[in-house]
Amino acid sequence: MNDLDILMVIAFVCIVWSITSLMILSGKVSKSGTRVHFFLITLLFFRYISVYEEMTKKKTGKRGPLVYHFVIPLWIALILVIVWILLSLAG
């Protein structure tokens, strides 16, 4: 396993982490009374994130931690994929 494979494995783990946090976030939104369509979650995830943010801001005054658990791993995965592309073109 070379360095490029390790980058892709880490990116894959970040994507799985982000999807898992989105599913947990959607479950919490569903418990709050908003109808969640799990088959359309890829199209409506911005709506669910904003509902979750509003819900947690009303409750605690801060943005909920699941938002960060969704967004940050996606950015890490994006950066890793860009680095992977650049390294594979250079090598």
Residue pairs with C-beta under 8 A, 6 or more apart in sequence:
3 87
4 84
4 87
4 88
4 91
7 80
7 83
7 84
7 87
8 80
8 81
8 84
10 76
10 80
11 76
11 77
11 80
11 81
11 84
12 77
14 73
14 74
14 76
14 77
14 80
15 73
15 74
15 77
17 69
17 73
18 69
18 70
18 71
18 73
18 74
18 77
21 66
21 69
21 70
21 73
22 41
22 45
22 48
22 70
23 41
24 66
25 48
25 49
25 52
25 64
25 66
25 67
25 70
26 36
26 38
26 41
26 45
26 48
27 36
28 52
28 55
28 64
28 66
29 36
29 48
29 51
29 52
29 55
30 36
32 51
32 55
34 48
34 51
36 48
37 44
41 48
49 67
49 70
52 64
52 66
52 67
53 63
53 64
53 67
55 64
56 62
56 63
56 64
57 63
